[in-house]
Amino acid sequence: KPELAKLVYQGRLEFVSQFSSLATPESQAIIPDPAAWQTFEACKLKLAEREEHKQIYQLHRDLLKLRRDDTVFRAQGALGFDGAVLAEKIFILRFFGSEEDGDRLLVINLDIDYVYDPAPEPLLAPPDKSQWQIIWSSERPVYGGRGTTPYGIQTWKIPAYAAIVLASKPSDGTVI
């Protein structure tokens, strides 16, 4: 219905005006009308982009699989989670799992390469008789990354503009 479509468009313009970059008249003029046929056509998935952007497509597939298949992430923090800031643009989230499943550690770096040494943050310590193993990294070469170095106990080398997921796995007692 044209009246409703006009109200929806006005509501969208009003909503995005809270962002200073979209509040100017010239910015508002380029926001597409959600009821326009051209907007619908521009939003349709182009399956050929799976091939054109293979690396990003694979990254998203793997992230969805990790969320779906990993027991600790699937529980969505049922046993709790905690977080800490390691530097201005670097933070971690620790998801606590069962003794059987172990914990997960999500390391996010929104800045340049960073060496965290010494590493006094308690959330970085794996559970007793365990060690961290990388189970996913945005730096995998299949996504166009450079690879991820293993993590140590005292020194953490955190790659630039990356996200890494670690799982605690039982250790034979060897300190890495």
PyRosetta script that sets phi, psi and omega in degrees:
from pyrosetta import init, pose_from_sequence

init()
pose = pose_from_sequence("KPELAKLVYQGRLEFVSQFSSLATPESQAIIPDPAAWQTFEACKLKLAEREEHKQIYQLHRDLLKLRRDDTVFRAQGALGFDGAVLAEKIFILRFFGSEEDGDRLLVINLDIDYVYDPAPEPLLAPPDKSQWQIIWSSERPVYGGRGTTPYGIQTWKIPAYAAIVLASKPSDGTVI")
pose.set_psi(1, 127.5)
pose.set_omega(1, -176.1)
pose.set_phi(2, -56.8)
pose.set_psi(2, -37.7)
pose.set_omega(2, -179.0)
pose.set_phi(3, -65.0)
pose.set_psi(3, -43.5)
pose.set_omega(3, 179.6)
pose.set_phi(4, -67.0)
pose.set_psi(4, -41.4)
pose.set_omega(4, 179.5)
pose.set_phi(5, -60.0)
pose.set_psi(5, -40.6)
pose.set_omega(5, 179.1)
pose.set_phi(6, -64.6)
pose.set_psi(6, -41.8)
pose.set_omega(6, 178.8)
pose.set_phi(7, -65.3)
pose.set_psi(7, -39.5)
pose.set_omega(7, 178.1)
pose.set_phi(8, -62.9)
pose.set_psi(8, -44.5)
pose.set_omega(8, 179.7)
pose.set_phi(9, -63.0)
pose.set_psi(9, -44.7)
pose.set_omega(9, 178.0)
pose.set_phi(10, -61.9)
pose.set_psi(10, -39.6)
pose.set_omega(10, 178.1)
pose.set_phi(11, -63.7)
pose.set_psi(11, -39.6)
pose.set_omega(11, 178.0)
pose.set_phi(12, -64.5)
pose.set_psi(12, -45.1)
pose.set_omega(12, 178.9)
pose.set_phi(13, -61.6)
pose.set_psi(13, -41.8)
pose.set_omega(13, 178.9)
pose.set_phi(14, -63.9)
pose.set_psi(14, -42.9)
pose.set_omega(14, -178.9)
pose.set_phi(15, -63.1)
pose.set_psi(15, -49.2)
pose.set_omega(15, -176.3)
pose.set_phi(16, -72.7)
pose.set_psi(16, -14.6)
pose.set_omega(16, 179.3)
pose.set_phi(17, -68.2)
pose.set_psi(17, -12.5)
pose.set_omega(17, 175.4)
pose.set_phi(18, -67.6)
pose.set_psi(18, -19.9)
pose.set_omega(18, 177.6)
pose.set_phi(19, -93.5)
pose.set_psi(19, 121.4)
pose.set_omega(19, -173.6)
pose.set_phi(20, -56.3)
pose.set_psi(20, -34.3)
pose.set_omega(20, -179.3)
pose.set_phi(21, -70.4)
pose.set_psi(21, -17.5)
pose.set_omega(21, 179.7)
pose.set_phi(22, -112.6)
pose.set_psi(22, 9.5)
pose.set_omega(22, -177.6)
pose.set_phi(23, -92.1)
pose.set_psi(23, -14.2)
pose.set_omega(23, -177.4)
pose.set_phi(24, -75.7)
pose.set_psi(24, 152.5)
pose.set_omega(24, 179.3)
pose.set_phi(25, -57.2)
pose.set_psi(25, -39.2)
pose.set_omega(25, -179.3)
pose.set_phi(26, -68.7)
pose.set_psi(26, -33.8)
pose.set_omega(26, 176.2)
pose.set_phi(27, -69.7)
pose.set_psi(27, -42.0)
pose.set_omega(27, -179.9)
pose.set_phi(28, -63.3)
pose.set_psi(28, -31.8)
pose.set_omega(28, -177.6)
pose.set_phi(29, -67.8)
pose.set_psi(29, -24.1)
pose.set_omega(29, -177.5)
pose.set_phi(30, -98.7)
pose.set_psi(30, 1.7)
pose.set_omega(30, 177.0)
pose.set_phi(31, -75.6)
pose.set_psi(31, 121.7)
pose.set_omega(31, -174.4)
pose.set_phi(32, -68.4)
pose.set_psi(32, 147.4)
pose.set_omega(32, 176.1)
pose.set_phi(33, -72.6)
pose.set_psi(33, 119.6)
pose.set_omega(33, -176.4)
pose.set_phi(34, -64.3)
pose.set_psi(34, -18.5)
pose.set_omega(34, -179.6)
pose.set_phi(35, -94.0)
pose.set_psi(35, -3.7)
pose.set_omega(35, -178.1)
pose.set_phi(36, -76.7)
pose.set_psi(36, 142.5)
pose.set_omega(36, 179.1)
pose.set_phi(37, -60.2)
pose.set_psi(37, -38.6)
pose.set_omega(37, 179.9)
pose.set_phi(38, -61.2)
pose.set_psi(38, -37.4)
pose.set_omega(38, 178.5)
pose.set_phi(39, -64.7)
pose.set_psi(39, -43.1)
pose.set_omega(39, 178.0)
pose.set_phi(40, -60.6)
pose.set_psi(40, -46.6)
pose.set_omega(40, -179.4)
pose.set_phi(41, -62.8)
pose.set_psi(41, -39.5)
pose.set_omega(41, -179.0)
pose.set_phi(42, -68.7)
pose.set_psi(42, -23.5)
pose.set_omega(42, -177.2)
pose.set_phi(43, -92.0)
pose.set_psi(43, -7.2)
pose.set_omega(43, -179.4)
pose.set_phi(44, -68.2)
pose.set_psi(44, 139.7)
pose.set_omega(44, 176.9)
pose.set_phi(45, -64.4)
pose.set_psi(45, 138.9)
pose.set_omega(45, 176.0)
pose.set_phi(46, -110.9)
pose.set_psi(46, 100.5)
pose.set_omega(46, -173.7)
pose.set_phi(47, -61.2)
pose.set_psi(47, -22.6)
pose.set_omega(47, 177.8)
pose.set_phi(48, -65.6)
pose.set_psi(48, -22.5)
pose.set_omega(48, 179.3)
pose.set_phi(49, -66.2)
pose.set_psi(49, -17.9)
pose.set_omega(49, 175.3)
pose.set_phi(50, -59.8)
pose.set_psi(50, -36.0)
pose.set_omega(50, 178.5)
pose.set_phi(51, -83.1)
pose.set_psi(51, -39.7)
pose.set_omega(51, -179.2)
pose.set_phi(52, -64.4)
pose.set_psi(52, -33.7)
pose.set_omega(52, -176.3)
pose.set_phi(53, -124.4)
pose.set_psi(53, 51.6)
pose.set_omega(53, -175.7)
pose.set_phi(54, -52.7)
pose.set_psi(54, -43.7)
pose.set_omega(54, -175.1)
pose.set_phi(55, -64.5)
pose.set_psi(55, -46.3)
pose.set_omega(55, -179.7)
pose.set_phi(56, -68.7)
pose.set_psi(56, -38.9)
pose.set_omega(56, 177.5)
pose.set_phi(57, -60.9)
pose.set_psi(57, -45.5)
pose.set_omega(57, 179.4)
pose.set_phi(58, -64.3)
pose.set_psi(58, -40.1)
pose.set_omega(58, 178.2)
pose.set_phi(59, -58.2)
pose.set_psi(59, -47.9)
pose.set_omega(59, -179.7)
pose.set_phi(60, -65.6)
pose.set_psi(60, -40.5)
pose.set_omega(60, 177.3)
pose.set_phi(61, -59.9)
pose.set_psi(61, -44.2)
pose.set_omega(61, -178.1)
pose.set_phi(62, -67.5)
pose.set_psi(62, -38.0)
pose.set_omega(62, 177.2)
pose.set_phi(63, -64.9)
pose.set_psi(63, -42.3)
pose.set_omega(63, 177.6)
pose.set_phi(64, -64.1)
pose.set_psi(64, -39.1)
pose.set_omega(64, 177.9)
pose.set_phi(65, -65.0)
pose.set_psi(65, -42.0)
pose.set_omega(65, 178.7)
pose.set_phi(66, -61.4)
pose.set_psi(66, -44.8)
pose.set_omega(66, 179.0)
pose.set_phi(67, -63.8)
pose.set_psi(67, -38.8)
pose.set_omega(67, -177.4)
pose.set_phi(68, -75.7)
pose.set_psi(68, -41.1)
pose.set_omega(68, -170.1)
pose.set_phi(69, -96.6)
pose.set_psi(69, -24.8)
pose.set_omega(69, -177.2)
pose.set_phi(70, -78.0)
pose.set_psi(70, 123.8)
pose.set_omega(70, -174.8)
pose.set_phi(71, -62.1)
pose.set_psi(71, -35.8)
pose.set_omega(71, -178.1)
pose.set_phi(72, -71.9)
pose.set_psi(72, -44.6)
pose.set_omega(72, 178.1)
pose.set_phi(73, -69.6)
pose.set_psi(73, -36.4)
pose.set_omega(73, 179.6)
pose.set_phi(74, -62.3)
pose.set_psi(74, -31.4)
pose.set_omega(74, 179.1)
pose.set_phi(75, -72.9)
pose.set_psi(75, -10.8)
pose.set_omega(75, 176.9)
pose.set_phi(76, 49.7)
pose.set_psi(76, 51.7)
pose.set_omega(76, 174.3)
pose.set_phi(77, 76.9)
pose.set_psi(77, 20.3)
pose.set_omega(77, -177.9)
pose.set_phi(78, -55.6)
pose.set_psi(78, -35.6)
pose.set_omega(78, 178.8)
pose.set_phi(79, -97.1)
pose.set_psi(79, 9.6)
pose.set_omega(79, 175.7)
pose.set_phi(80, 100.7)
pose.set_psi(80, 161.7)
pose.set_omega(80, 173.6)
pose.set_phi(81, -151.6)
pose.set_psi(81, 162.4)
pose.set_omega(81, -179.0)
pose.set_phi(82, -147.0)
pose.set_psi(82, 164.3)
pose.set_omega(82, -179.2)
pose.set_phi(83, -144.5)
pose.set_psi(83, 164.2)
pose.set_omega(83, 178.4)
pose.set_phi(84, -153.8)
pose.set_psi(84, 152.0)
pose.set_omega(84, 175.1)
pose.set_phi(85, -98.8)
pose.set_psi(85, 124.5)
pose.set_omega(85, 179.3)
pose.set_phi(86, -92.8)
pose.set_psi(86, -30.6)
pose.set_omega(86, 178.9)
pose.set_phi(87, -156.6)
pose.set_psi(87, 178.4)
pose.set_omega(87, -174.2)
pose.set_phi(88, -53.0)
pose.set_psi(88, -39.0)
pose.set_omega(88, -176.6)
pose.set_phi(89, -124.0)
pose.set_psi(89, 26.2)
pose.set_omega(89, -179.0)
pose.set_phi(90, -132.7)
pose.set_psi(90, 128.5)
pose.set_omega(90, 179.4)
pose.set_phi(91, -143.1)
pose.set_psi(91, 165.0)
pose.set_omega(91, 178.6)
pose.set_phi(92, -130.8)
pose.set_psi(92, 151.0)
pose.set_omega(92, 170.6)
pose.set_phi(93, -126.6)
pose.set_psi(93, 128.8)
pose.set_omega(93, 179.1)
pose.set_phi(94, -112.2)
pose.set_psi(94, 122.7)
pose.set_omega(94, 178.3)
pose.set_phi(95, -103.0)
pose.set_psi(95, 121.1)
pose.set_omega(95, -177.4)
pose.set_phi(96, -87.4)
pose.set_psi(96, 125.1)
pose.set_omega(96, 179.3)
pose.set_phi(97, -108.7)
pose.set_psi(97, -176.4)
pose.set_omega(97, 177.5)
pose.set_phi(98, -71.7)
pose.set_psi(98, 168.3)
pose.set_omega(98, 177.4)
pose.set_phi(99, -60.5)
pose.set_psi(99, -35.7)
pose.set_omega(99, -179.6)
pose.set_phi(100, -70.1)
pose.set_psi(100, -42.7)
pose.set_omega(100, -175.7)
pose.set_phi(101, -86.9)
pose.set_psi(101, -22.2)
pose.set_omega(101, -177.4)
pose.set_phi(102, 78.3)
pose.set_psi(102, -176.1)
pose.set_omega(102, -180.0)
pose.set_phi(103, -101.8)
pose.set_psi(103, 167.8)
pose.set_omega(103, 173.4)
pose.set_phi(104, -125.8)
pose.set_psi(104, 144.5)
pose.set_omega(104, 178.1)
pose.set_phi(105, -127.0)
pose.set_psi(105, 121.0)
pose.set_omega(105, 177.7)
pose.set_phi(106, -103.8)
pose.set_psi(106, 120.7)
pose.set_omega(106, -179.5)
pose.set_phi(107, -111.4)
pose.set_psi(107, 123.9)
pose.set_omega(107, -178.5)
pose.set_phi(108, -121.0)
pose.set_psi(108, 125.6)
pose.set_omega(108, 176.3)
pose.set_phi(109, -121.6)
pose.set_psi(109, 113.8)
pose.set_omega(109, 179.1)
pose.set_phi(110, -102.0)
pose.set_psi(110, 26.4)
pose.set_omega(110, -175.7)
pose.set_phi(111, -143.4)
pose.set_psi(111, -163.9)
pose.set_omega(111, -178.3)
pose.set_phi(112, -73.3)
pose.set_psi(112, 170.8)
pose.set_omega(112, 176.3)
pose.set_phi(113, -47.8)
pose.set_psi(113, 142.1)
pose.set_omega(113, -175.1)
pose.set_phi(114, -140.1)
pose.set_psi(114, 134.0)
pose.set_omega(114, 174.3)
pose.set_phi(115, -110.0)
pose.set_psi(115, 117.9)
pose.set_omega(115, -179.7)
pose.set_phi(116, -99.4)
pose.set_psi(116, 95.7)
pose.set_omega(116, -174.7)
pose.set_phi(117, -148.7)
pose.set_psi(117, 120.0)
pose.set_omega(117, -2.4)
pose.set_phi(118, -71.3)
pose.set_psi(118, 171.4)
pose.set_omega(118, -176.7)
pose.set_phi(119, -116.1)
pose.set_psi(119, 80.6)
pose.set_omega(119, -175.3)
pose.set_phi(120, -80.6)
pose.set_psi(120, -6.8)
pose.set_omega(120, -176.7)
pose.set_phi(121, -65.3)
pose.set_psi(121, 117.8)
pose.set_omega(121, -177.1)
pose.set_phi(122, -61.0)
pose.set_psi(122, -29.1)
pose.set_omega(122, -178.7)
pose.set_phi(123, -66.8)
pose.set_psi(123, -17.9)
pose.set_omega(123, 178.6)
pose.set_phi(124, -77.3)
pose.set_psi(124, -17.5)
pose.set_omega(124, -178.3)
pose.set_phi(125, -74.0)
pose.set_psi(125, 129.4)
pose.set_omega(125, 177.5)
pose.set_phi(126, -69.7)
pose.set_psi(126, 161.2)
pose.set_omega(126, 175.8)
pose.set_phi(127, -58.3)
pose.set_psi(127, 160.2)
pose.set_omega(127, -179.4)
pose.set_phi(128, -52.3)
pose.set_psi(128, 136.8)
pose.set_omega(128, 179.0)
pose.set_phi(129, 59.1)
pose.set_psi(129, 33.1)
pose.set_omega(129, 178.6)
pose.set_phi(130, -134.6)
pose.set_psi(130, 166.9)
pose.set_omega(130, 171.3)
pose.set_phi(131, -141.4)
pose.set_psi(131, 158.6)
pose.set_omega(131, 179.2)
pose.set_phi(132, -81.5)
pose.set_psi(132, 140.0)
pose.set_omega(132, 171.5)
pose.set_phi(133, -129.3)
pose.set_psi(133, 136.9)
pose.set_omega(133, 179.0)
pose.set_phi(134, -71.8)
pose.set_psi(134, 125.0)
pose.set_omega(134, 175.9)
pose.set_phi(135, -110.1)
pose.set_psi(135, -14.9)
pose.set_omega(135, 176.1)
pose.set_phi(136, -160.7)
pose.set_psi(136, 142.4)
pose.set_omega(136, 176.7)
pose.set_phi(137, -149.0)
pose.set_psi(137, 135.8)
pose.set_omega(137, 176.0)
pose.set_phi(138, -69.5)
pose.set_psi(138, -9.3)
pose.set_omega(138, -180.0)
pose.set_phi(139, -91.9)
pose.set_psi(139, 7.7)
pose.set_omega(139, 177.0)
pose.set_phi(140, -61.4)
pose.set_psi(140, 138.6)
pose.set_omega(140, 179.6)
pose.set_phi(141, -56.1)
pose.set_psi(141, -29.4)
pose.set_omega(141, 179.8)
pose.set_phi(142, -63.2)
pose.set_psi(142, -20.8)
pose.set_omega(142, 176.5)
pose.set_phi(143, -98.7)
pose.set_psi(143, 2.8)
pose.set_omega(143, -178.0)
pose.set_phi(144, 95.1)
pose.set_psi(144, 8.5)
pose.set_omega(144, -178.7)
pose.set_phi(145, -85.6)
pose.set_psi(145, -178.5)
pose.set_omega(145, -176.4)
pose.set_phi(146, -99.5)
pose.set_psi(146, 0.0)
pose.set_omega(146, -174.0)
pose.set_phi(147, 93.8)
pose.set_psi(147, 160.9)
pose.set_omega(147, -176.6)
pose.set_phi(148, -124.0)
pose.set_psi(148, 129.6)
pose.set_omega(148, 178.4)
pose.set_phi(149, -78.5)
pose.set_psi(149, 148.7)
pose.set_omega(149, 176.8)
pose.set_phi(150, -62.1)
pose.set_psi(150, 155.1)
pose.set_omega(150, -178.3)
pose.set_phi(151, -95.0)
pose.set_psi(151, 144.8)
pose.set_omega(151, 177.1)
pose.set_phi(152, -102.1)
pose.set_psi(152, -172.6)
pose.set_omega(152, -179.7)
pose.set_phi(153, -88.9)
pose.set_psi(153, -48.8)
pose.set_omega(153, -174.5)
pose.set_phi(154, -90.6)
pose.set_psi(154, -32.8)
pose.set_omega(154, -176.7)
pose.set_phi(155, -120.2)
pose.set_psi(155, 129.5)
pose.set_omega(155, 177.0)
pose.set_phi(156, -115.5)
pose.set_psi(156, 121.6)
pose.set_omega(156, 175.1)
pose.set_phi(157, -100.3)
pose.set_psi(157, 109.4)
pose.set_omega(157, -174.4)
pose.set_phi(158, -106.7)
pose.set_psi(158, 115.4)
pose.set_omega(158, -176.9)
pose.set_phi(159, -67.0)
pose.set_psi(159, 154.5)
pose.set_omega(159, -178.8)
pose.set_phi(160, -65.1)
pose.set_psi(160, 143.4)
pose.set_omega(160, 171.9)
pose.set_phi(161, 45.8)
pose.set_psi(161, 53.4)
pose.set_omega(161, -174.1)
pose.set_phi(162, -136.7)
pose.set_psi(162, 160.3)
pose.set_omega(162, 171.4)
pose.set_phi(163, -128.6)
pose.set_psi(163, 134.9)
pose.set_omega(163, -178.7)
pose.set_phi(164, -133.1)
pose.set_psi(164, 138.3)
pose.set_omega(164, 175.5)
pose.set_phi(165, -114.6)
pose.set_psi(165, 128.1)
pose.set_omega(165, 178.2)
pose.set_phi(166, -118.0)
pose.set_psi(166, 148.7)
pose.set_omega(166, 176.3)
pose.set_phi(167, -120.5)
pose.set_psi(167, 140.8)
pose.set_omega(167, 175.4)
pose.set_phi(168, -80.8)
pose.set_psi(168, 130.1)
pose.set_omega(168, -180.0)
pose.set_phi(169, -125.8)
pose.set_psi(169, 146.9)
pose.set_omega(169, 178.7)
pose.set_phi(170, -55.4)
pose.set_psi(170, 140.9)
pose.set_omega(170, -177.6)
pose.set_phi(171, -112.0)
pose.set_psi(171, 152.7)
pose.set_omega(171, 176.2)
pose.set_phi(172, -84.9)
pose.set_psi(172, 7.5)
pose.set_omega(172, 179.7)
pose.set_phi(173, 97.6)
pose.set_psi(173, -9.9)
pose.set_omega(173, 179.5)
pose.set_phi(174, -72.2)
pose.set_psi(174, 130.3)
pose.set_omega(174, 177.3)
pose.set_phi(175, -87.2)
pose.set_psi(175, 128.3)
pose.set_omega(175, 179.0)
pose.set_phi(176, -97.1)
pose.dump_pdb("model.pdb")
